[in-house]
Amino acid sequence: MVVGVLVVAVPALVLGVRRLSRRGARTLKPTGADRTEYVIVVVGRVLGLLLVLALSAVVLLASIGGLVKGLTVPNLVYVFFVLDLLLASLVVLTSGGPRRPARRRGTPARR
């Protein structure tokens, strides 16, 4: 579980925070949309990142503590782990990735 959180959730947090601080995303531009829609999108993204951060912290704390003390991990930690991976994958998939430059349109006339 520790490896899963460190490989999937932590990079998703970094990507999500970097996307949130960058105002160049197409989905966050308030062109043709109300400011309330813009605020709702930003607040939703912040709450999602906070939830991923909290779930990652709980899973890491419980699993590392269980390894050190030699105890079994409660079943709810496994549920938190799966939820953390699902939310982290949602953050990664909706981040958009690097944008490629637009292709120039060709004219139908021969040159």
BAVOSE-262726 format. One record per residue: x, y, z of N, C-alpha, C in turn; residue in one letter. Coordinates in steps of 0.05 Angstrom, whole numbers, padded with zeros to 5 digits, always signed. Atoms other than C-alpha are relative to their C-alpha. Example, Ala and Ser with C-alpha at 12.3 -4.5 7.8 and 13.67 -1.06 7.14 Angstrom:
BEGIN
+00018-00024+00000+00246-00090+00156+00018+00024+00000a-00016-00024-00001+00273-00021+00143-00015+00022+00014s
# end
This chain:
BEGIN
+00016-00024+00000+00000+00000+00000+00017+00025+00000m-00017-00023-00001+00057+00047+00015+00011+00006-00028v-00010-00004+00027+00086+00037-00055-00022+00011-00018v+00022-00010+00016+00018+00047-00087-00006+00029+00004g+00005-00028-00006+00008+00113-00052+00022+00017-00010v-00023-00016+00009+00078+00137-00067+00002+00001-00030l-00002+00000+00029+00074+00117-00140-00023+00014-00014v+00024-00011+00014+00003+00139-00157-00010+00026+00012v+00014-00023-00013-00025+00188-00106+00018+00024+00003a-00017-00023-00003+00035+00232-00093+00005+00015-00026v-00002-00015+00025+00049+00248-00166-00026+00012-00009p+00026-00012+00007-00026+00260-00176-00004+00025+00016a+00002-00024-00016-00024+00310-00119+00017+00022-00012l-00018-00020+00011+00036+00346-00150-00012+00010-00026v+00012-00008+00026+00002+00347-00219-00025+00017+00005l+00024-00015-00005-00063+00371-00190+00005+00028+00012g-00006-00026-00011-00032+00427-00150+00013+00018-00021v-00011-00016+00022+00009+00449-00210-00021+00009-00020r+00022-00008+00018-00053+00449-00253-00018+00021+00012r+00018-00019-00014-00092+00488-00201+00013+00027+00001l-00013-00026-00002-00039+00542-00194+00004+00013-00028s-00002-00010+00027-00034+00549-00270-00027+00009-00011r+00026-00010+00009-00089+00592-00298-00004-00003-00030r+00002+00003+00028-00078+00571-00370-00017-00023-00010g+00016+00023+00009-00123+00510-00371-00025+00009-00014a+00024-00008+00015-00179+00513-00421-00026-00002+00016r+00025+00004-00015-00231+00487-00372-00004+00021+00022t+00003-00019-00021-00216+00542-00322-00003+00029-00011l+00004-00027+00010-00222+00601-00369-00029+00007+00000k+00028-00007-00002-00286+00638-00355-00011+00013-00026p+00010-00011+00025-00300+00652-00429-00028-00012-00005t+00027+00008+00005-00374+00649-00440-00014-00014+00023g+00012+00013-00023-00387+00622-00371-00001+00020+00023a+00003-00017-00024-00408+00654-00306+00024-00003+00018d-00021+00002-00021-00359+00668-00251-00007-00021+00020r+00008+00020-00020-00399+00623-00206+00008-00028-00009t-00008+00026+00011-00385+00563-00252+00030-00003+00004e-00029+00001-00003-00311+00581-00250+00008-00005+00029y-00005+00004-00028-00312+00585-00174-00007-00028+00009v+00009+00027-00007-00349+00519-00168+00021-00020-00010i-00020+00018+00010-00297+00484-00212+00025+00001+00017v-00024-00003-00015-00239+00512-00173-00004-00011+00028v+00005+00010-00027-00270+00496-00105-00002-00031-00001v+00002+00029+00003-00286+00425-00129+00027-00013-00003g-00027+00011+00003-00215+00414-00151+00016+00002+00026r-00014-00003-00025-00188+00441-00085-00009-00021+00020v+00011+00020-00018-00234+00396-00045+00009-00028-00008l-00010+00026+00009-00214+00336-00087+00029-00005+00007g-00029+00003-00008-00140+00349-00076+00003-00002+00030l-00002+00003-00029-00151+00358-00002-00009-00028+00009l+00008+00027-00006-00188+00292+00000+00021-00021-00007l-00022+00018+00007-00132+00257-00037+00023+00002+00020v-00021-00005-00020-00082+00288+00011-00006-00013+00027l+00008+00012-00026-00121+00266+00073+00000-00031-00002a+00000+00029+00003-00131+00195+00047+00028-00011-00003l-00028+00010+00002-00058+00188+00028+00014+00001+00027s-00013-00002-00027-00036+00212+00097-00010-00022+00018a+00011+00021-00017-00083+00163+00132+00011-00027-00008v-00009+00026+00010-00062+00104+00089+00030-00003+00006v-00028+00002-00006+00012+00120+00096+00006-00003+00030l-00004+00001-00029+00008+00131+00171-00008-00028+00011l+00010+00026-00010-00032+00067+00183+00018-00023-00010a-00015+00023+00010+00009+00022+00138+00029+00001+00010s-00027-00001-00010+00077+00047+00160+00000-00007+00030i+00002+00007-00029+00055+00043+00233-00005-00030+00004g+00005+00029-00001+00030-00028+00221+00026-00016-00006g-00025+00013+00006+00097-00047+00191+00020+00002+00023l-00019-00005-00021+00137-00017+00247-00007-00016+00025v+00009+00013-00024+00096-00045+00304-00006-00030-00004k+00006+00028+00005+00081-00111+00270-00029-00007+00004g+00028+00004-00004+00006-00103+00275-00014-00003-00027l+00016+00001+00024-00048-00118+00225-00014+00026-00005t+00013-00025+00007-00079-00060+00188-00030-00004-00001v+00030+00002+00001-00154-00048+00198-00010-00001-00029p+00012+00003+00027-00199-00064+00139-00008+00026-00012n+00008-00026+00011-00221+00008+00132+00024+00013-00015l-00023-00011+00014-00150+00026+00111+00002-00010-00029v+00001+00010+00027-00157-00019+00050-00021+00015-00017y+00021-00015+00015-00221+00017+00031+00011+00028-00006v-00011-00026+00004-00185+00084+00040+00022-00001-00022f-00020+00003+00021-00128+00058-00004-00012-00001-00027f+00013+00002+00026-00174+00039-00061-00013+00026-00008v+00013-00026+00005-00212+00105-00055+00022+00020-00008l-00023-00018+00006-00145+00142-00055+00010-00004-00029d-00009+00006+00028-00123+00106-00119-00020+00009-00021l+00021-00008+00019-00189+00120-00153+00000+00030-00004l+00000-00029+00002-00188+00194-00136+00026+00011-00013l-00025-00008+00013-00115+00200-00156+00000-00005-00030a+00002+00005+00029-00129+00168-00223-00019+00020-00013s+00018-00021+00010-00187+00217-00232+00015+00026-00004l-00016-00025+00002-00139+00275-00219+00019-00001-00024v-00019+00003+00022-00088+00248-00268-00014+00001-00027v+00014+00002+00026-00139+00233-00323-00013+00027-00008l+00013-00025+00007-00172+00301-00318+00019+00024-00001t-00019-00022+00000-00108+00341-00315+00005+00011-00028s-00003-00010+00028-00103+00346-00391+00027-00005-00012g-00026+00005+00011-00029+00334-00398+00011+00023-00016g-00012-00022+00016+00017+00375-00443-00016+00005-00025p+00015-00007+00024-00017+00412-00499+00019+00001-00024r-00015-00001+00024+00008+00403-00569-00008+00025-00016r+00008-00023+00016+00010+00462-00617-00020-00009-00022p+00021+00006+00020-00048+00465-00665+00013-00003-00028a-00010+00004+00027-00037+00440-00735-00010+00022-00018r+00009-00020+00020-00039+00490-00791-00017-00013-00020r+00018+00010+00020-00095+00480-00838+00012+00003-00028r-00010-00002+00028-00076+00464-00909-00021+00011-00018g+00019-00011+00020-00108+00500-00966-00005-00021-00021t+00006+00020+00020-00143+00458-01019+00015+00006-00027p-00014-00006+00025-00104+00495-01074+00028-00011+00001a-00027+00010+00002-00039+00466-01099+00019+00024+00001r-00020-00022-00002+00024+00505-01087+00021-00004-00021r
# end
